Amino acid sequence: MDLTVVAYVIYLLISIGLTVWVARTLSRNGRVFIGDVLQGNEKLADAVNQLLVVGFYLVNIGFVTLYLRSSEDIREARDLFEALSVKLGVVLLVLGVMHLGNVWVLNRMRRRGVMERQHTPPVAPQGWTPQAGV
């Protein structure tokens, strides 16, 4: 088997595995932020979380497949490792940037929700009238 094909298979397995791991981690831990932003609306938090995960998969797996092609000629094990290190390094950087972007967006949403709750004036009691002479 050609070493280029071996490099492709290893690259796809590791890249997609890392993408799944990061997406699951973001989904599990990001749900707390989303639930806080949506003020405890569990169904909406789950739906938003699922949509974010699907978008994360689409963007990252799309990038991984587009970045698959290699113009290098891989003839020996050393070339294989060098090609994989460059490709996987770029994928890890992209995953890291996507992760930080997701955390930043979730934090901004959470902060905005906290600020809105702090600026909401209290509601006056209903049916209450001040007593005369008190």
N, C-alpha and C positions, 0 to 999 in steps of 0.2 A: 504494500500500500504506500502511496505517495505521502511523504511527510507533510506536505501542504494540507492534505485532507485530514491528517491526524491533528494538525494545528487547528484547523477549522472546528473539528469535533470537540477538542478540548476547550477551545475558546468559547464555543456555544454552551457547553455544559456548565462551565464555571460562571460565565456571564449571566446566564439565565438563572442559575442557582443563586447567585448573589442578588439579582434583581428580586427574586421571590422572597429571599430572606429580608432584604431591606423593606419591601412592601409590607410584609407581615408585621415587622417591627413597627413601622410607621402606623399601620392600621390599628394595632393593639394599643399603642401608647398615644396616638393622636386622637383616639376616640374620647379620651378624657378632656382634651382641649375643646373638641367640637361639642361635647355635652355641656361644658361650661358656657361656651358661647351661645348655645341654643337654649340655655336656661333649663336644662333637664328634660327637654323633649327627646326622649330616647329613640323613637322611631325616626325622627328627622335626622338625629345624630348618626344613626346607623346608615341611613340612606346617603347622607353626605360623605361619610367615611368610605362607603363602598364605591361611590363615584370617584373619589380621590384616588383610591387604590386602582381602579380600572384605568384612569388617566395615567397614573404612574407606570403601570404595566405597558400601556400603549406607547408612551414616549420612550421608555427605556428599552423595551424589546425591539421597537422600531430602530432605535439608534444602534443597538447591538447587531441587528441583521444588516443594516446599511454599512456598518463599519467592518463587516466580515471580510470583505474582499482584501486581498493582500497582493501587492505588486512584487513582493520579495520572493526570491527563489529559495525555498527551504530544502537544503541538500543533506544536512546532518543535524544531529541532536542539538548542537549549539545554536544553530540558526532557528530551530524550533523554539527553544527557550527564549531567545531574544525577541522573536516575533510575538510570542505569547506575552512576554513581560510588557512590551509596548502596548499591545492591544488591551490587555487586562488592566494595565495602569490607567489608560484613558477611560475605560469603562468604570473603574472605581472612582475616578475623579468626577465623571458625569453623575454617577449615583450619589456621590457626596454632595455635589452641587444641588441635585434634585432634592435630596434629603434636607439640606439646609434651607432650600427654598420653601419646601413644605412646612418646616418648623417655623420659619419666619411668617408665612401666611397665616398659619394657625395661631401664632402668638399675636399677630396684628388683629385678627378676628376676636380673639379672647380679650385683648386690651380694650378694643372698641366696645365690646359687650359690658365690660366692667365699668368703663367710663359712662356709658348710657345708663346703667343701673344707679350710679352715684349721682347723676344729674336729674333723675326722675323725681319730681317733687312729690311729697306725700299727698294722698287724697284726703280731702276733708271728710269728716264723718257724715254719713247720710242721715237725714232726718233730725239732725241736731240743731237746736236753736238756743242762743244764749238766754239765760234767765235774767229777768229784769231785777235790778237792785242788788245783784250779787257782786 
